[in-house]
C-alpha cells in the first residue's frame, strides 16, 4: 500500500496525545510502502480542485492532487470527502 502523506501527528497534538505520535508512526510505516512529500505542483493542483466544481476541503484536495501525481487509486481514510471521486477508491476498514 502506498501513502501520500502522514498527518497522524497533527491529530494527536490536537487531542493532547503527543505520547501516541511515535507508536502511530511506527504502525503507519509498517503498513505502507512509500511516503510522498507535498510538492508545489500538488498545491497548485489542489487549488484548482478546490476552485473547480468538486466539493473538497483544501486538505482532501492536497491528498487528491498527490494521488493523481503519483498514480495512486486507493486511499485508506474514514473521510467520506473522497467518496464519489472518479478513479479513487476509499478504503475505510
LUMKOL-375463 format. One line per field, with one value per residue (C-alpha): chain; x, y, z. Coordinates in Angstrom, 2 decimals, padded with zeros to 5 digits. Each point is the difference from the previous one (the first is absolute). Layout:
BEGIN
ch <- (A  ...)
c1 <- (X  ...)
c2 <- (Y  ...)
c3 <- (Z  ...)
This chain:
BEGIN
ch <- (A  A  A  A  A  A  A  A  A  A  A  A  A  A  A  A  A  A  A  A  A  A  A  A  A  A  A  A  A  A  A  A  A  A  A  A  A  A  A  A  A  A  A  A  A  A  A  A  A  A  A  A  A  A  A  A  A  A  A  A  A  A  A  A  A  A  A  A  A  A  A  A  A  A  A  A  A  A  A  A  A  A  A  A  A  A  A  A  A  A  A  A  A)
c1 <- (000.00  001.23  -000.69  000.03  000.76  000.12  -002.27  -000.58  002.24  -002.31  -002.96  001.87  001.19  -003.58  -001.20  003.13  001.27  003.58  000.99  -001.84  001.87  003.03  -002.00  -002.50  002.81  001.54  -003.31  -000.52  003.44  -000.60  -003.17  001.25  002.67  000.57  -000.50  -000.25  000.82  -002.19  001.39  -000.86  -001.82  -002.24  -001.01  -000.74  -002.12  -001.78  -000.83  -001.55  -001.98  -001.37  -000.89  -001.64  -003.29  001.28  -001.26  003.30  001.67  003.42  001.53  -001.79  000.99  003.70  -000.34  -001.84  002.62  002.79  -001.90  -000.41  003.69  001.10  -002.69  -001.51  -003.56  -000.78  -000.01  -000.34  -002.27  -003.12  -000.60  -003.08  001.23  001.76  -003.21  -001.28  003.31  000.53  002.94  000.44  -000.90  -000.29  000.87  -001.63  000.84)
c2 <- (000.00  003.50  003.02  003.60  001.75  -000.44  002.20  -002.14  002.25  002.99  -002.01  -001.13  003.52  001.27  -002.44  000.48  -003.57  000.68  -003.27  -001.84  001.62  -002.31  -003.24  001.13  000.83  -003.42  -001.71  002.21  -000.71  -003.73  000.30  002.06  -000.44  003.64  003.40  002.99  003.64  002.89  001.86  003.43  -001.60  -001.80  003.26  001.56  -003.00  000.03  003.68  -000.83  -002.87  002.19  002.79  -002.45  -001.78  -002.62  000.35  -000.75  001.48  001.51  -002.88  -002.63  001.86  -000.21  -003.76  -000.38  002.06  -002.14  -003.15  001.21  000.86  -003.35  -002.02  -001.23  -001.27  -001.10  001.95  -001.35  002.55  000.42  003.30  -000.27  003.03  -002.47  -001.85  000.54  001.23  -001.70  -002.39  000.04  -002.88  000.83  -002.81  000.64  -003.20)
c3 <- (000.00  -000.76  002.15  -001.15  003.24  003.73  002.06  003.05  002.10  -000.51  001.27  003.11  000.74  -000.33  002.67  002.15  -000.53  -001.06  001.66  -002.78  -002.89  -000.16  000.34  -002.65  -002.43  000.59  -000.83  -003.03  -001.41  000.45  -002.12  -002.92  -002.63  -000.94  001.62  -002.34  000.64  -001.06  -003.01  -001.37  -002.92  002.54  001.65  -003.38  -001.03  003.38  -000.51  -003.36  001.51  002.79  -002.43  -002.40  000.39  002.43  003.55  001.70  003.02  -000.63  001.94  -002.08  -003.17  000.94  000.49  -003.29  -001.86  001.45  -000.91  -003.58  -000.34  001.39  -001.81  003.27  -000.32  003.57  003.24  003.53  001.65  002.11  -001.84  -002.22  -001.96  -002.31  -000.84  -003.51  -001.40  -003.33  000.01  003.81  002.28  003.69  002.39  003.37  001.83)
